[in-house]
Structure formats: C-alpha cells, structure tokens
Amino acid sequence: MIEEQTETLDKVFSALGHPIRRQILLRLRQGKATVTEIAEPFEPSLNAISKHLKVLERAGLIQREIVGREHYCSVNPQPLAEISNWLAYYQAFWTSRLDALEQEVIARRQSNRPHDEAQS
C-alpha cells in the first residue's frame, strides 16, 4: 500500500512539475473541455498538448471521455486530495518538531541566563 501511494505521489508531483500541465488543470477547473479547446491558448502544437494530457491522465489528475471523434477532459480531484493529505501529515510533523526545538532553545536560554549574569 505504501509503495502504491508513493508511486501515485511521484506521478502526481511529476505531472504538476510542468507549467503547461498546471495551466491545463486551471483551465479544466472551469469545466469539461475538448482537447482542441484545451490546446487553443498554448504555443505548443496540438500533439505536444496531447502528450501533456496523457501525463495528467496517467497521474489520475484528469479523466477523458470519448464522444464520437471528440475527446473531452475533466479534472479528477482525488489525487490532489491525496497530495493535500500527504502535505498535511508532514506539516503537522514538522510543526511539532519545530515547536519542540523552540521549547528546547527557550529552556537552554533560561538555564544559561543566571550563569551569564554572574559573569558580568
């Protein structure tokens, strides 16, 4: 299960690593769109945009529905929820570690204060 989660996270982070793919996801937040509609505002060719869509699809970030000759894409939020959960775990972990470090620094400063004042 951990290995499967790691593979999913790797695919999603990799897919999100390219600015065009992030822009495609932003566009799809507005609703379902054809591949041609998605490609319209971008400089790269339709073929290049199709490759970006395949990366997003393999990562589970989009779903494709074929109606006749048209391919409609829409956002699948589930992998983003998994990323959010993963980040929340590490945020809580590091926050608790930093809080503990802060308390240790405060305690050391307080224990050294009388010693420092005695030397003055």
N, C-alpha and C positions, 0 to 999 in steps of 0.2 A: 504494500500500500504506500509506504514512504517513497519507494522507488518510482511508482506511478505518479505520485504527487510531484516529485522532483522533476520528472520528465515533462509534466504539464506546465509547471512553473517555468522551466527552461524554454519551452516552446512559446509561452506567452510573453516572457520577458524579451526573447529574441524577436518576436513579431512586433512588439512595441518599440523596439530599438531603432526603427526607421521612421523618419518624419512623415513620409508619404503614407505609410500604413496608419500612423496616428491620425493624420488628416482624414483618411478614408473612414476611420471609426467615428470621428467627429461628424462627418457628413451623414453617416448611417444612423446617427442618433436622431436625425430629423425624420427617419422612416426608411422603409424599403426602397431600393433603387436598382436600376439595371446596371450592368457592367459599363455600358456606354455612358450612362448618366454619371456614374462614379468617375469615369476617366476624363470626362469633359474639361474640368478646370485644371488638369495637370499637364505639364510639358511632356513627360514620357509617353511613349506610344501605348496604344490600347493593349498590345501584347505585354508590355512591361507592367502595366496596371493589373492585368490578369495574373501575372506572376505574384504581385504583391497580394492580390486577393487570395490566391492559393495558400500563401504563407499564413494569412489571417485565418483562413478556413482550417488549415491543419492544426493551428493553435486553438481552434474552437471558438475564436472570437467573432466569427461571422457564420451565418448559415446561408446556403444557396438553395434557391428554389427555381426549378426549370419549368417554364410555362411556354410550350411551343418552342420557338427559337430563342426566346428571351431568358436570360439568367438574372434572377432577382436576388439581391443580397440584403441581409438584415443583420443587426447586431445580436450576438448572444452574450448576455451579461454574466453568465455563470463563471467563466474563467477569471473575469475581473473581480468577482466576489471572492474567489479563491485567493487571488493576489492580495486583496484587501485583508482577508483573514490572516494570511501569512505575515503581512506587514504589521498588523495589529499585535500579533504574538511577539514579534521582535521589538516593537515599540515598547510594549509593556516590560519585556525582559530588560532592555537597555535602560529604560527609565528607572526600574528598581535598582539596577546596578549603579547607575549614576547617583541615585538618592543615597545608597549605602556608602558610596565613595565620599559624597558631600558630608555625611554624618561623621565619617572617619576623619576627614580633614578638620572639621569643626572640633571634634574631640581632641585631636592632637594639638590644635592651636590652643585650646583651653588648658590642656595639661602642660603645655610649654610656657604659658603666659607667666605664672609666678616665677619660674626659673629665669625667664628673660628679664623680668622686672628686678630680680635680685641682683643681676649682673650690672644693671645701670648705675 
